[in-house]
Amino acid sequence: MTTTIQVPFVDLRAQHDALAPEIDRAVRQVFERGDFILGAAVEKFEGEFAAYHDVRHAIGVGTGLDAIEIALRAHGIGPGDEVITAANTFIATVLAILAVGARPVLVDADAERYTIDPGALSAAITSRTRAIVPVHLFGQPVDVDGVLAIARRYNLLVVEDAAQAHGARYNGQRVGGFGHAAAFSFYPSKNLGAYGDGGMIVTNDSETAQKLRLLRNYGQRAKYAHSIAGTNSRLDTVQAAILRVKLPHLDEWNAARRRHADAYGERLPARVQTPSSAAGVEHVYHLYVIETDHRDTVQQQLRAKEIATGIHYPVPVHLQEACADLGYRAGDFPVTERAAERMLSLPMYPELTPAQIEYVSDAVTEAVKRAG
Ligand SMILES: *Cc1c(COP(=O)(O)O)cnc(C)c1O
């Protein structure tokens, strides 16, 4: 009888403990300054986040969902426009497109990377297509060259959804710098997570940056001077102060995730499909997603051994009740639908220990063997 090791799906507490004194100090400073709305830490963090991504501007907003929505709005996307995105994504991507009044047009995934398939993307373009929202899913960059070539050919706006891929690189360049704008989320379990909600938009275009700053803050150019109908979606100063402490650790955390992915890859049996990482790409493993014929039984057996797993995502966006009006049906996106039945996300976070990885890998091997 082997001993049980508890393995949570993510461990936010471990990361907090390592940084607690610095975070306490950063938060206390905000409390003492009292600059809770668009305070000094927000501007500093925006500068640091932009520099990290080698882009000119970063604009802090309330959530990752808002980041996508406001980026689309800043570029005039609205009713009558079609925006193409991945069928295989978290629903926020699609809700952001709906929020500006545009029509989301979904496209199936590439079976290897799980990200948008450029061939299918090309085929989905109509005379109403105005924008593409490629999603760097699970920490893996999309086929950036493929997507950008199509965008250039049809003169389309590109807003990257980088909510799962902070720090990931494509041909040496970090995601977020390829499109006209890119959206990030600081939801606590993301690779760079806040202690609550938060989001960021990055862009190299100064005019767009200015518009984004107006849109997130009531369209306010100066106090009580409102030049456009904006919204209220500002990155909280307390969250920015915390994120400033965390950003310098992002690369080391992503490197740890990659080491863990390699360790899983070496130990998992050939009968499960492990994540593929395309050439020239630096995957940051927001999620470590395997595929198996016996997903549900494997998940149950891992649970019995106190190993927590996830499914991303059990019901694809196009089959969600909330998206029924889009008129999609089961069978429309076979790669995405097959993946939804077979995918299992194993525990993945920087603080995982070799003993935990070994324990999880052995449990998967055993479960697959037993399932036949
Ligand atoms: C998390 C996430 C979002 C939304 O971020 P929130 O901060 O939760 O609003 C958008 N797109 C993808 C792919 C995500 O994973």
The ligand as a Tripos MOL2 file, in Angstrom:
@<TRIPOS>MOLECULE
LIG
   15    15     1     0     0
SMALL
NO_CHARGES

@<TRIPOS>ATOM
      1 C1         -9.7600   33.6020  -17.6560 C.3       1 LIG1
      2 C2        -10.0440   33.8280  -19.0790 C.ar      1 LIG1
      3 C3        -10.7040   34.9690  -19.5490 C.ar      1 LIG1
      4 C4        -11.4090   35.9540  -18.6580 C.3       1 LIG1
      5 O1        -10.7260   36.4500  -17.5880 O.3       1 LIG1
      6 P1        -11.4900   37.0060  -16.3050 P.3       1 LIG1
      7 O2        -10.4490   37.8240  -15.6340 O.co2     1 LIG1
      8 O3        -11.9370   35.8360  -15.5160 O.co2     1 LIG1
      9 O4        -12.6440   37.8350  -16.7630 O.co2     1 LIG1
     10 C5        -10.8040   35.1700  -20.9130 C.ar      1 LIG1
     11 N1        -10.3340   34.2740  -21.7770 N.ar      1 LIG1
     12 C6         -9.7310   33.1410  -21.3770 C.ar      1 LIG1
     13 C7         -9.2160   32.1890  -22.4140 C.3       1 LIG1
     14 C8         -9.5830   32.8710  -20.0220 C.ar      1 LIG1
     15 O5         -9.0070   31.7250  -19.6390 O.3       1 LIG1
@<TRIPOS>BOND
     1     1     2 1
     2     2     3 ar
     3     2    14 ar
     4     3     4 1
     5     3    10 ar
     6     4     5 1
     7     5     6 1
     8     6     7 2
     9     6     8 1
    10     6     9 1
    11    10    11 ar
    12    11    12 ar
    13    12    13 1
    14    12    14 ar
    15    14    15 1
@<TRIPOS>SUBSTRUCTURE
     1 LIG1         1 GROUP 0 **** ****
